[in-house]
């Protein structure tokens, strides 16, 4: 702030107000060049900051307001590193497995002794980018020995769960090649590998493991958002960069589906409300992947994925969702409960027609490693109006989701099975409680109930 002083009625001199500098402010705020607000000793309450002061350090303890809002550990002491994420505020997951096989337990116990890979592209001291809470600013993170071990597990174990049987070997080579030029991909590889560790472990993750998972998840999401927010990324980014973004979206999609906060169906959505809407993030990711596909177009001739992804439903609409559903493709009660019509107008205005059409195509098709991506089209091609009904816990929308979960839950892919099993049981309980007087819905519950019993 300044005062104006008039001299000889003609000259105006602006004099800057004096202010005291504080040496007691938060170290993070000093690094980020944020002014420190001096408390008024005559006020019993802290001052209400005007809008222009929102970026100033208020010296609150144990955490200043700016660090708390940015998700950092406030560092008044030199013992705390600068700009260290407060992981507990970024992500909190409950990943305890109630039942594991002996082979899974042995694998989990061997994780700490995994050898560090010797691949040339994982050179010692590799630095990968991180996002700082300063507009347009980037920092770096140096990979630690435990990170190299986790990347080794990604190469030899977790990466095997992406793609299908035909594309798996190509996927591994492509991801390794892209990471050489785009080190930010290591955040995505690490988060999925660490999430896989948690799924295999017979005990809950340690605070250190949760912090590491949260760190890489946070920066993976922030980096993907950063690149997608650039003006015209489909034309401004290189071909290789666009391929890297597609891999990023694919991994985040798997991670969001794998992250379910409870193994207890009675505490899972829809019986329990989302906390905070994280249980339905996988729905948003399904729509998000289609948006990323349109930007990156990994089927283009100059893409490393050209030919590898040629038969994915993301590229070709493999389901005739705008066509009438044959009268014998689904159980008879489906046509009554979901008001399935053969008229063009009835198809266009019915939010249940598209998911019913996909289920009709998948109905008699056993899921396996070759066609698993085909089944995932239910997520990527989900209609926005139907997605809104799922979020509102509409009974008929949940019934269709229950059927899809019961079709997929028997596949052994780790990032699919857990959510499908837990949410299917939760939806079944929810519908049994709320639709007991609807004979048609209760009749349709018999098929997924039988499938869940076989899977238990």
ZIJO-V71054 format. One record per pair of residues at least 6 apart in sequence whose C-alpha atoms are under 7 Angstrom apart, sorted by the first residue. I is the first residue (numbers start at 1). J is the second residue. Records with the same first field share a line. If there is no record, write none. Layout:
I=J, J
This chain:
1=16, 17
2=14, 15, 16, 17
3=14, 15, 16
4=12, 13, 14, 15
5=12, 13, 14
6=12, 13
22=36
25=36, 57, 59, 76
26=59, 74, 75, 76
27=75, 76, 82
28=74, 75, 82, 83
29=57
34=55, 56, 57
35=56, 57
36=56, 57, 58
37=56, 57, 58
55=66
57=64, 66
58=64, 65
63=74
64=74
67=73, 74
70=133
71=85, 86, 89, 90
72=83, 84, 85, 86
73=84, 85, 86
75=82
87=211, 214, 215
90=214, 218
91=214
93=261
94=261, 262
95=198, 199, 204, 261
96=202, 203, 204
97=199, 202, 203
100=202
104=200
105=200, 201, 202
108=197, 200, 201
114=149
115=149
116=148, 149, 152
117=148, 152
121=180
125=142, 143
126=142, 143
127=140, 141, 142, 143
128=140, 141, 142, 183, 184
129=138, 139, 140, 141, 184
130=138, 139, 140, 141, 219
131=137, 138, 139, 219, 222, 223
132=138, 139
150=190, 193, 194
151=189, 190
153=193
154=189, 193
158=193, 196
159=172
160=168
161=413
162=168
164=369, 370, 372, 373
165=369, 370
167=308
174=304
178=244
179=185, 186
185=248
187=216, 217, 219, 220
188=220, 248, 251
190=216
191=213, 216, 217
192=255
194=213
198=205
224=245
233=295
234=295, 296
239=302, 303
242=296
243=296, 298, 303
246=292, 293, 296
249=289, 292
253=282, 285
254=415
256=281, 282
257=282, 415, 416, 419
258=415, 416, 418, 419
260=279, 419
262=268
263=422
264=422
265=422, 423, 425, 426
266=426
268=423, 426
269=279, 423, 426
270=393, 426, 427, 430
271=426, 430
283=379
286=379, 380
287=380
290=380
298=305, 306
299=305, 306, 309, 310
300=306
312=373, 374
313=374, 377
319=358
321=354, 357, 358
322=347
324=341, 342
325=357
329=360
330=360
333=440, 444
337=440
338=352
340=353
341=347
347=353
351=385, 386
352=386
354=383
355=378, 382
358=378
367=408, 411
368=411
386=397
389=397
390=397, 398
395=431
398=427
402=424, 427, 448
403=448
405=420, 424
406=424, 448, 451, 452
408=420
409=417, 420, 421
410=417, 455
411=417
435=441
436=442
